[in-house]
Amino acid sequence: MIDTILWAAVLASFMFTFYVLAQFSEKLGEALQLRSYYVLYYVAILLLFVSIQLDLLGVASGNIASVSACTSGLPEKLTAIGMTIGTVTTIKYWGWLFRAQK
C-alpha cells in the first residue's frame, strides 16, 4: 500500500516536471518556429494521471474489475508510454543543449 502511494508521488513529480517543460517548450517553440510538439507533454501527463488512478484503484478496491485491470499490467504500460512520450518530446525540444557542447 505505501509503495503504491510513494510511486504515485513519484509520478506526480514527473507530471509537474512535464508541465513546467511544456510551458518552457511552448515559448521555445514559438521562438525557434518549431511545431507544437509541447502538446505531447500534456498527453504524457494524462497517461501518467490515468496510471496513478488505476494503480490506486487497484490497491484501495477489492472488486474484480479493478483488480483485473491492474493485474494485466495496464498501469505500468501507461506509465511506460507516458514517460517515453515525455522523454522523446524533451529530446526534441532540448536536445540542442547537448549538441551545442561538443
Helices and strands as residue ranges (DSSP letters): H 2-32, H 39-60, H 64-71, H 74-94, H 96-99
